[in-house]
């Protein structure tokens, strides 16, 4: 069995990570009640000696769970969120030697996070990553969780991406990046996002972009389906364990519902390497099958169902209806409509005891004619089937689509960047940072512009013709 390491950066990354680890523990507690440290648990957790404060791994052959430690590195330049997390009711699963914090923060400035803290903590981060890698028998990939609008997530998050590329170039890097909404309260978020985009495009293997606006729309939609004077119940898939940073009795926090949606997406994505199934998907196969061109590695995630029907007084939707939901904008975590754009490839990953391979094949055959796939990859589906559903659900579906619709999201981000940059507004905050030059803005803008053009070119031509391969002539 392979292992994966999660690196959660900044306030947003650590809050999403907290929700992921909580839900992950719940699943393993539900399906591994014998207390045995098996391959499923080892994929994201270490089994350490409870008698030692140094979190030494127990010797091989000892199957009983003693003291689980998450394969996680927590990074934030403001220590508040990390402190709250480790003091919460799941705080014991984190190795306190793998927490990297500061006190002053990055001030919503990519240059501070990337150039200042990226340089200052490079050796510490490299050392902690090395220790986490050495604790793995067979490292599969890195997961990096961070936001794009702030300074630490966008700046230090992409600096860590560079560290991973330099030191572990053969290990795949999956990034979950939360993009700011158009009315974000951080005025410099367009700068930070575009500066980070250049790094993601060049150094990540796969990026799952998440849009705050989409998350808010999903939460509002579910709230509107509730009967009057009722709220989403705690324990539903969208709110399971809310307010959990400091403990289960804490008050609900503003972004708990939104963070939980992202955490559940990660839970479904990793289920195939944590549990057995009729058709398990190796995470590295996602990059291999869904990314035909190295720069176009942005995968649009979509999840169904988004809540537990019994919690909101609705009858559970039929499985075929859930497959239909996956390919609608209402269930996407990015504000875009894939139905009028081109699919380069698509992964369809299902969980549930009552979901069969015939269900997958039947629904793909039914849905595929309504989707626009590029001509040279009409059968560009990657399917996976895990036997065990999420706790509290009969089934769950996840779609990861490499679709040209994401180009419009980046185009809108570029427009917001240009509105600020044309006025040279707030540039002085970046230019006073050591090792940052104004040319970084131009290079990043050009990178995003080129990326948008690549998506537009594919969509415009539809890649109707494949360039003929020049073959060797035998004399």
C-alpha positions in Angstrom: 0.0 0.0 0.0 1.2 3.5 -0.8 1.2 6.6 1.4 0.4 10.3 0.8 1.5 13.4 2.7 -0.7 16.4 3.2 0.8 19.9 3.5 -1.7 22.4 4.6 -0.7 26.1 4.3 -2.3 29.2 5.7 -5.6 29.7 7.5 -7.7 28.3 4.7 -5.5 25.3 4.1 -5.4 24.4 7.7 -9.1 24.7 8.2 -9.8 22.5 5.2 -7.2 20.1 6.4 -8.8 19.9 9.9 -12.1 18.9 8.3 -10.4 16.3 6.1 -8.6 14.6 9.0 -11.8 14.6 11.1 -13.9 13.0 8.4 -11.1 10.6 7.5 -10.9 9.4 11.1 -14.6 8.9 11.2 -14.5 6.7 8.1 -11.7 4.5 9.4 -13.4 4.3 12.8 -16.6 3.1 11.1 -15.0 0.6 8.8 -12.0 -0.5 10.9 -13.5 -1.3 14.3 -11.0 -4.1 15.2 -8.3 -1.6 16.0 -5.9 -3.1 13.5 -3.3 -0.8 11.8 -3.9 -2.0 8.2 -2.9 -0.8 4.8 -6.0 1.4 4.6 -5.1 3.4 7.7 -1.4 3.5 6.9 -2.1 5.4 3.6 -2.6 8.7 5.6 -1.7 7.8 9.2 1.4 6.6 11.0 1.2 4.2 13.9 3.5 5.5 16.6 4.7 4.4 20.0 2.4 5.9 22.6 5.1 5.7 25.3 7.4 8.0 23.4 7.0 11.8 23.1 9.0 11.7 19.8 6.4 9.9 17.8 8.5 7.0 16.8 6.8 4.5 14.4 6.1 1.1 16.0 8.1 -1.8 14.5 6.7 -3.6 11.5 4.6 -6.6 12.5 2.9 -4.8 15.3 -0.7 -4.6 13.9 -2.5 -3.1 16.9 -3.2 0.7 16.7 -1.3 2.5 19.4 -1.1 6.2 18.6 -2.1 7.5 15.2 -0.3 10.4 13.7 -1.5 12.1 10.5 1.0 12.2 7.6 0.6 16.0 7.7 2.7 19.2 7.9 1.0 22.3 9.1 2.3 25.6 8.0 1.0 29.1 8.8 2.6 32.4 9.5 -0.1 33.3 12.0 -0.1 30.8 14.7 -3.7 31.3 15.8 -5.5 28.7 13.6 -2.8 26.0 14.0 -2.8 26.5 17.8 -6.6 26.2 17.8 -6.4 23.1 15.7 -3.8 21.2 17.8 -5.7 22.1 21.0 -8.9 20.7 19.5 -10.3 17.3 20.0 -8.3 15.8 17.0 -5.2 17.8 18.0 -3.4 14.6 19.2 -3.1 13.2 15.7 -0.7 15.9 14.7 3.0 15.6 15.3 3.9 18.9 17.0 7.4 18.7 15.6 5.8 19.1 12.1 4.1 22.4 12.8 5.8 25.5 11.3 4.4 28.8 12.4 5.3 32.5 12.9 3.4 35.3 14.5 3.3 38.3 12.2 1.6 36.8 9.1 2.1 37.7 5.5 -0.2 40.8 5.4 -2.2 39.5 2.3 1.0 39.9 0.3 2.2 37.1 -2.0 5.7 38.6 -2.0 6.0 38.4 1.8 4.8 34.8 1.9 6.9 33.7 -1.1 10.1 35.7 -0.9 10.4 36.5 2.8 9.0 33.4 4.6 9.7 31.1 1.7 13.4 31.9 2.1 13.4 32.1 5.9 11.7 28.7 6.4 13.0 26.8 3.4 15.4 24.7 5.4 12.8 23.9 8.1 10.1 23.0 5.6 12.6 20.8 3.6 13.6 19.0 6.8 10.1 18.3 7.9 9.1 17.1 4.5 12.1 14.8 4.4 11.2 13.3 7.8 7.6 12.7 6.6 8.9 11.1 3.4 11.3 8.8 5.4 8.3 7.6 7.5 6.6 6.3 4.3 7.2 2.8 2.8 6.1 3.9 -0.7 5.3 7.5 -1.1 2.6 8.1 -3.7 2.0 11.9 -3.8 1.9 15.2 -2.0 -1.4 17.0 -1.4 -1.0 20.8 -0.9 -4.0 22.7 0.5 -4.0 26.5 0.4 -5.9 29.6 -0.7 -5.0 31.9 -3.5 -6.2 35.3 -2.2 -4.1 35.7 1.0 -0.4 36.1 1.4 0.6 32.9 3.2 -1.5 30.5 1.2 -0.6 31.9 -2.2 3.0 32.9 -1.5 4.3 30.3 0.9 2.1 27.7 -0.6 3.7 28.1 -4.0 7.2 28.3 -2.4 6.6 24.9 -0.8 5.5 23.7 -4.2 9.0 24.7 -5.5 10.7 22.9 -2.6 8.8 19.7 -3.5 9.7 20.0 -7.2 13.4 20.6 -6.3 13.8 17.8 -3.8 11.2 15.2 -4.9 10.7 15.7 -8.6 9.4 12.2 -9.3 6.6 12.5 -6.7 3.3 13.8 -8.0 2.1 17.1 -6.5 -1.7 17.6 -6.2 -2.8 21.1 -5.2 -6.2 22.1 -3.9 -6.3 25.9 -4.4 -9.2 28.0 -3.2 -9.7 31.0 -5.4 -11.3 34.3 -4.1 -14.7 35.4 -5.2 -15.1 38.6 -7.3 -16.3 40.5 -4.2 -13.5 39.3 -2.0 -12.6 41.6 0.9 -8.9 41.3 0.3 -8.2 44.1 -2.2 -4.9 42.6 -3.3 -6.3 39.1 -3.9 -6.1 39.5 -7.8 -2.4 40.2 -7.5 -1.8 37.3 -5.1 -3.9 34.9 -7.3 -2.2 35.7 -10.6 1.3 35.6 -9.0 0.5 32.2 -7.6 -1.1 31.0 -10.8 2.3 31.1 -12.6 3.8 28.8 -10.0 0.9 26.4 -10.1 0.9 26.2 -13.9 4.7 25.5 -14.0 5.2 23.3 -10.9 2.1 21.4 -10.0 1.0 18.1 -11.6 -2.7 18.5 -11.0 -4.6 21.5 -9.6 -8.2 21.2 -8.3 -9.4 24.8 -8.4 -12.1 25.7 -5.9 -14.1 28.9 -6.2 -15.4 30.6 -3.0 -18.4 31.9 -5.0 -19.4 28.3 -5.9 -19.1 27.1 -2.4 -21.3 29.9 -1.1 -23.9 29.2 -3.8 -24.0 25.5 -2.9 -24.4 26.4 0.8 -27.2 28.9 0.0 -28.9 26.4 -2.3 -29.0 23.7 0.4 -30.2 26.2 3.0 -33.0 27.3 0.8 -34.2 23.7 0.4 -34.8 23.4 4.1 -38.2 23.8 5.7 -38.8 27.2 7.2 -37.2 27.9 10.6 -34.8 25.0 10.2 -31.1 24.9 9.7 -28.8 22.4 8.2 -28.3 19.7 10.8 -24.9 19.0 12.2 -23.8 15.7 10.9 -24.9 16.2 7.4 -22.4 15.7 4.7 -22.0 19.4 4.1 -21.7 20.4 7.8 -20.4 17.2 9.5 -18.3 18.2 12.5 -18.6 21.9 12.0 -16.9 24.1 14.6 -14.4 21.4 15.2 -11.1 23.4 15.3 -11.3 23.8 19.0 -13.6 21.0 19.8 -17.1 19.8 19.1 -18.7 22.2 21.5 -17.3 25.3 19.8 -19.7 27.7 18.0 -20.1 27.2 14.3 -17.6 29.3 12.3 -18.4 31.3 9.1 -16.7 29.1 6.6 -17.3 25.7 8.2 -19.9 24.6 5.7 -17.7 25.6 2.7 -14.6 23.9 4.1 -16.6 20.8 4.6 -17.6 20.6 1.0 -13.9 20.7 -0.1 -12.9 18.2 2.6 -15.5 15.8 1.3 -14.2 16.2 -2.2 -10.7 15.2 -1.0 -12.3 12.3 1.0 -13.9 10.9 -2.1 -10.7 11.5 -4.2 -8.6 9.5 -1.7 -11.1 6.8 -0.9 -9.7 4.5 -3.6 -6.3 4.4 -2.0 -7.7 4.0 1.5 -10.2 1.2 0.9 -10.7 -1.7 -1.4 -13.0 -1.6 -4.4 -14.0 -3.3 -7.6 -11.9 -0.7 -9.6 -9.5 1.2 -7.5 -7.8 4.3 -8.9 -4.2 5.0 -8.2 -3.9 8.8 -7.6 -1.0 9.0 -10.0 -3.3 7.6 -12.7 -5.3 10.7 -12.5 -2.4 12.8 -13.7 -1.5 10.3 -16.3 -5.0 9.9 -17.8 -6.5 13.4 -17.3 -3.6 15.7 -18.3 -2.8 15.4 -22.0 -0.8 18.7 -22.0 1.5 19.6 -19.1 0.2 23.1 -18.6 -3.5 22.2 -18.9 -3.7 20.3 -15.6 -6.6 22.2 -13.9 -9.3 19.7 -13.0 -12.9 20.9 -12.3 -14.3 19.0 -9.3 -18.0 18.1 -9.0 -19.6 16.2 -6.1 -23.0 14.5 -5.7 -24.9 14.3 -3.4 -24.0 17.5 -1.6 -26.0 16.7 1.6 -27.7 13.9 3.4 -31.3 13.9 2.2 -32.7 12.8 5.5 -31.2 15.9 7.1 -33.1 18.3 4.9 -36.4 16.4 4.7 -36.0 15.2 1.1 -36.3 11.7 -0.5 -32.9 10.4 -1.5 -32.2 11.0 -5.2 -31.9 8.0 -7.4 -28.4 7.0 -8.5 -28.9 7.9 -12.1 -30.2 11.4 -11.0 -27.0 11.9 -9.0 -24.9 11.1 -12.1 -26.9 13.8 -14.0 -26.2 16.2 -11.1 -22.5 15.8 -11.5 -22.5 17.5 -14.9 -24.5 20.5 -13.9 -23.0 23.9 -12.7 -24.9 23.6 -9.4 -22.7 20.7 -8.2 -19.4 22.1 -9.4 -16.9 23.7 -7.1 -15.9 26.2 -9.8 -18.2 28.8 -11.3 -18.2 27.6 -14.9 -20.5 25.7 -17.2 -18.8 22.7 -18.8 -21.8 21.8 -21.0 -20.9 24.3 -23.7 -17.2 23.7 -23.5 -14.8 20.9 -24.5 -13.8 18.0 -22.3 -10.2 16.9 -22.7 -10.7 14.0 -20.3 -12.9 13.2 -17.3 -12.6 11.0 -14.2 -15.7 9.5 -12.6 -15.2 8.0 -9.2 -18.0 6.3 -7.3 -18.4 5.0 -3.8 -21.0 2.7 -2.4 -21.9 -1.0 -1.8 -24.9 -0.7 -4.1 -23.0 0.9 -7.0 -21.7 -1.5 -9.6 -19.5 -1.4 -12.7 -22.7 -1.8 -14.8 -24.1 1.4 -13.2 -20.9 3.3 -14.2 -20.9 2.0 -17.7 -24.7 2.6 -18.2 -24.6 6.1 -17.0 -21.4 7.0 -19.0 -23.1 5.6 -22.1 -26.2 7.7 -21.3 -24.4 10.9 -20.5 -21.5 10.9 -22.9 -23.5 11.8 -26.0 -24.5 15.1 -24.3 -20.9 16.1 -23.5 -18.5 17.6 -25.9 -15.2 15.6 -25.9 -12.3 16.5 -28.1 -12.3 14.4 -31.3 -9.1 12.6 -30.5 -10.2 11.4 -27.0 -13.9 10.6 -27.3 -13.4 7.7 -24.8 -11.4 9.9 -22.4 -13.0 8.5 -19.2 -11.2 7.3 -16.2 -13.5 5.4 -13.8 -13.1 4.2 -10.2 -15.3 2.3 -7.9 -14.8 2.0 -4.1 -17.0 -0.4 -2.2 -17.4 1.7 1.0 -19.5 4.8 0.9 -19.0 7.9 3.1 -20.4 7.6 6.6 -24.1 8.4 6.6 -24.5 8.1 2.8 -25.6 5.2 0.6 -23.3 6.3 -2.2 -21.2 9.3 -3.3 -19.9 10.4 -6.7 -17.0 12.6 -7.7 -16.1 14.0 -11.1 -12.8 15.5 -12.0 -13.1 17.1 -15.5 -10.3 18.6 -17.6 -12.6 21.0 -19.3 -11.9 24.2 -21.2 -14.6 26.0 -19.2 -12.0 26.7 -16.5 -10.3 29.1 -18.9 -13.1 31.6 -18.4 -12.5 31.5 -14.7 -8.9 32.4 -15.2 -9.9 35.1 -17.8 -12.1 36.8 -15.2 -9.3 36.7 -12.7 -7.0 38.3 -15.3 -9.5 41.1 -15.8 -9.6 41.8 -12.1 -5.8 41.9 -12.0 -5.7 44.3 -14.9 -8.1 46.8 -13.2 -5.7 47.1 -10.3 -2.5 46.9 -12.3 -3.5 49.5 -14.9 -3.7 52.1 -12.0 -0.5 50.7 -10.4 -2.5 50.5 -7.2 -0.9 48.8 -4.2 2.2 47.9 -6.1 4.5 49.6 -3.5 3.5 47.0 -0.9 5.1 44.4 -3.1 8.1 46.4 -4.4 9.4 47.1 -0.9 9.9 43.3 -0.3 13.4 42.1 -0.8 14.0 40.0 -4.0 10.7 41.0 -5.5 10.7 42.9 -8.8 7.9 44.5 -10.7 8.7 42.1 -13.6 7.1 39.4 -11.5 3.8 41.0 -12.2 4.4 41.1 -16.0 5.6 37.5 -16.1 2.7 36.2 -14.1 0.2 38.1 -16.2 1.7 36.7 -19.3 1.6 33.2 -17.9 -2.1 33.4 -17.2 -2.8 35.1 -20.5 -1.0 32.3 -22.4 -2.9 29.7 -20.3 -6.2 31.3 -21.2 -5.2 31.4 -24.9 -4.4 27.7 -24.8 -7.8 26.8 -23.5 -9.5 29.2 -26.0 -7.5 27.7 -28.9 -8.5 24.2 -28.0 -12.1 25.2 -27.6 -12.1 27.2 -30.9 -10.6 24.5 -33.1 -12.0 21.6 -31.2 -8.8 19.9 -32.1 -10.5 18.5 -35.2 -7.3 17.5 -36.7 -4.3 15.8 -35.2 -0.9 16.8 -36.5 0.5 14.0 -38.4 3.5 12.4 -36.7 6.7 12.5 -38.7 7.9 8.9 -39.1 11.4 7.6 -39.7 12.0 6.7 -43.4 13.7 3.4 -44.0 16.0 3.6 -47.0 
